[in-house]
Amino acid sequence: MRIIALFFLLSCFVVQAFSADTEPQNIKLWDDGRLTWNDFKESTDEKGVTSGLRAWIGVKKTKEKQDNITVYHPVLYTYVDLDRTWTHPDYRTEEALRYNQAVFDLMEYYCRLLQREIDKGLPSIEIEAALRNYLNTYDEQIESMREETVEGRNEKKLAEWEAHIARLLNNVPSSVPVSFVPRNLGYGFALGMNTEFPTGSLAHYFTPSGQFCLGIDLAYKKAHFLADFAGGFTRNRADMQVPYKDERITWQKDKHTVYSTIDL
């Protein structure tokens, strides 16, 4: 029997959480290597600002077969939007490039933190809030680094920030593929309610029924046992003559009929 493991259920929600608008086409991934001035457009539109870098977190969905388990897993990645990455031509210095790389590296750190939470089973409905919290912290850190380093012009402070961010990245390695090891023993339990609507001639005799359901699932190695129990009740809409042993009895109108089923 093939087992499908949906590590991440609400994939559409995930994509929406990581991209407020459509992901740009012209990007550079953090894994593609360090930034160079070739990644920056020249611009003199922003007075008093030396450069601008648009760093963000994207997500892709991967599918991997592990024995009899199919794993759907979201993988986060850090990128910069090259169409929104620019620099003033008078400030293309080594320190300015290092400063922008530090901005990029810090986003990669928070990307790894969020990936680690997802790998540990962060519920889908909590991902957007977690992303927002990380981005708020990121913005605060960037503002502190900008002020302390004067956008990279204070080389001593810049070196301190570079060392700090390098330590952060070393403490949170890149995500490794999620792996699942099937156990010999498995079990499941389900409890629910539903209703059934009679059709055809049955609708003349019975009202819609209420039903309680209980399901048990036990597995050991390749053996699998399923049991479903259901009990319900309905109201009789008309008198009915029904056989019972060697005689016929009457089910009276407006009385309730109780029933149960067992599936193995």
C-alpha positions in Angstrom: 0.0 0.0 0.0 1.3 3.4 -1.0 1.6 5.9 1.8 1.3 9.6 1.0 2.9 11.9 3.5 1.9 15.6 3.1 4.6 17.3 5.1 3.1 20.6 4.2 -0.7 20.7 3.6 -1.6 24.3 2.6 0.9 24.9 -0.2 -1.1 27.7 -1.7 -1.2 29.5 1.7 2.6 29.1 1.9 3.3 30.7 -1.4 1.0 33.6 -0.5 2.8 34.1 2.8 6.2 34.5 1.2 5.3 36.7 -1.7 3.1 39.8 -1.2 3.3 40.2 -5.0 4.6 38.1 -7.8 8.2 37.0 -7.4 10.5 39.0 -9.8 12.1 37.3 -12.7 15.5 38.9 -12.5 16.9 37.7 -9.2 20.1 36.4 -7.6 20.0 33.6 -5.0 22.1 33.7 -1.9 23.4 30.3 -2.9 24.7 31.8 -6.2 27.6 33.4 -4.5 28.6 36.8 -3.1 27.3 40.1 -4.6 29.4 42.0 -7.1 28.9 45.5 -8.4 27.7 43.9 -11.7 24.6 43.0 -9.7 23.8 46.7 -9.1 22.3 49.2 -11.4 23.7 52.8 -11.3 21.2 55.4 -10.1 21.4 59.0 -8.9 17.7 59.4 -8.2 17.9 59.0 -4.4 19.7 62.0 -3.0 21.9 61.3 0.0 21.4 57.5 -0.3 24.4 55.4 -1.5 22.6 52.2 -2.5 19.5 50.1 -2.3 19.1 46.3 -1.9 15.8 44.4 -2.1 16.4 41.1 -0.3 13.5 38.7 0.3 12.5 35.1 1.0 11.0 32.8 -1.6 9.6 29.3 -1.4 9.6 26.3 -3.7 7.8 23.0 -3.3 9.8 19.8 -3.6 8.6 16.3 -4.1 10.7 13.3 -3.0 10.1 9.6 -2.9 11.5 7.8 0.2 10.7 4.1 0.0 6.9 4.0 0.1 6.5 7.5 1.3 6.1 10.6 -0.9 7.3 13.7 0.8 6.1 17.2 -0.2 8.4 19.7 1.4 8.6 23.5 1.2 12.2 24.8 0.7 12.9 28.5 1.5 15.6 30.5 -0.2 16.9 34.0 0.0 17.2 36.2 -3.1 17.7 39.8 -4.2 15.6 41.5 -6.8 18.2 42.8 -9.3 15.8 45.2 -10.9 15.4 47.0 -7.5 19.1 46.8 -6.5 21.1 49.9 -7.3 24.0 52.0 -6.2 25.2 55.6 -6.7 28.2 55.5 -9.0 30.2 57.7 -6.6 29.9 55.1 -3.8 31.1 51.9 -5.5 33.6 51.1 -2.8 34.7 47.8 -1.3 33.2 48.7 2.0 29.9 49.6 0.5 29.8 46.2 -1.3 30.6 44.4 1.9 27.8 46.3 3.7 25.3 45.2 1.1 26.5 41.6 1.3 26.0 41.7 5.1 22.4 42.9 4.5 22.0 39.9 2.2 23.6 37.5 4.7 21.4 38.6 7.5 18.3 37.8 5.5 19.7 34.4 4.8 20.0 33.8 8.5 16.4 34.6 9.2 15.4 32.4 6.2 17.3 29.5 7.8 15.6 30.1 11.2 12.1 30.0 9.6 13.1 26.9 7.5 14.1 25.1 10.7 10.8 25.9 12.3 8.9 24.5 9.3 11.1 21.4 9.3 10.1 20.8 12.9 6.4 21.0 12.0 5.4 24.6 12.3 1.6 24.7 11.5 0.7 26.3 8.2 -1.6 28.9 9.7 1.3 30.1 11.9 3.9 30.6 9.1 2.8 34.0 8.0 3.0 35.4 11.6 6.4 33.8 12.0 7.7 35.3 8.8 6.4 38.7 9.8 8.1 38.5 13.2 11.4 37.5 11.6 11.2 40.3 9.0 10.5 42.9 11.8 13.5 41.7 13.7 15.5 41.8 10.5 14.5 45.4 9.8 15.5 46.4 13.3 18.9 44.7 12.9 19.5 46.3 9.5 18.7 49.8 10.9 21.2 49.2 13.8 23.8 48.1 11.3 23.2 51.0 9.0 23.6 53.5 11.9 26.6 51.9 13.5 28.5 51.3 10.2 27.3 54.5 8.5 26.2 52.3 5.6 29.6 50.6 5.5 31.8 53.7 5.8 32.9 52.8 9.4 35.2 49.9 8.5 35.7 48.8 12.1 32.0 48.5 12.9 31.4 46.8 9.5 34.0 44.1 10.3 32.3 43.6 13.7 28.9 43.1 12.1 30.3 40.8 9.4 31.8 38.6 12.1 28.6 38.6 14.1 26.5 37.6 11.1 29.0 34.9 10.2 28.6 33.4 13.6 24.8 33.5 13.3 25.0 31.6 10.0 27.4 29.0 11.4 25.0 28.4 14.3 22.1 27.7 11.9 23.3 25.5 9.1 21.4 25.2 5.8 18.4 22.9 5.9 18.9 19.2 5.1 16.2 17.2 3.3 13.4 15.9 5.6 13.6 12.2 6.0 10.9 9.8 7.3 11.6 6.3 8.7 8.5 4.1 8.8 7.9 2.3 12.1 6.8 -1.3 12.4 3.7 -0.2 14.5 1.2 2.4 13.4 -2.2 3.5 14.7 -4.9 6.0 14.1 -8.1 7.2 15.6 -11.0 9.2 14.2 -14.2 10.5 15.8 -16.9 12.4 14.0 -20.5 13.2 13.1 -22.4 13.2 9.9 -25.9 13.0 8.4 -27.5 10.9 5.8 -30.3 11.8 3.4 -32.7 9.0 2.2 -33.6 9.1 -1.5 -36.2 7.4 -3.7 -38.9 5.5 -1.9 -36.9 5.6 1.4 -37.5 9.3 1.6 -41.2 8.5 2.1 -40.5 6.5 5.2 -37.5 8.1 6.9 -36.3 11.6 7.7 -32.6 12.6 7.4 -30.6 10.8 10.0 -27.9 11.9 12.5 -24.9 9.6 12.9 -21.9 9.3 15.1 -18.7 7.7 13.7 -15.7 6.0 15.3 -12.7 4.8 13.3 -9.7 2.7 14.4 -6.6 2.1 12.3 -3.9 -0.4 13.4 -0.9 -1.5 11.3 2.1 -3.7 12.0 4.7 -4.0 9.3 2.7 -4.9 6.1 -0.5 -5.9 8.0 -3.2 -3.3 8.2 -6.5 -3.5 10.1 -9.3 -0.9 9.7 -12.5 -0.8 11.7 -15.3 1.7 11.4 -18.3 1.9 13.8 -21.3 4.1 13.2 -24.6 4.6 15.1 -27.5 6.8 14.2 -31.2 7.5 14.5 -33.9 8.7 12.2 -37.7 9.4 12.5 -40.3 7.3 10.8 -42.5 9.3 8.4 -45.1 6.6 7.9 -46.2 3.3 9.4 -44.2 0.3 8.1 -44.7 -3.4 8.3 -41.3 -5.1 8.6 -40.4 -8.8 9.0 -39.0 -9.8 12.3 -38.1 -13.5 12.8 -41.3 -15.4 11.9 -43.7 -12.5 12.2 -44.3 -9.0 11.0 -44.2 -6.0 13.3 -45.2 -2.4 12.8 -42.8 0.6 12.9 -45.1 3.4 13.9 -45.1 6.9 12.3 -43.2 9.6 14.2 -41.3 7.0 16.3 -37.5 6.9 16.1 -35.5 4.2 14.5 -32.0 3.5 15.8 -29.4 1.7 13.8 -25.7 0.8 13.9 -23.1 -0.4 11.3 -19.6 -2.0 11.6 -17.1 -2.1 8.8 -14.0 -4.3 9.0 
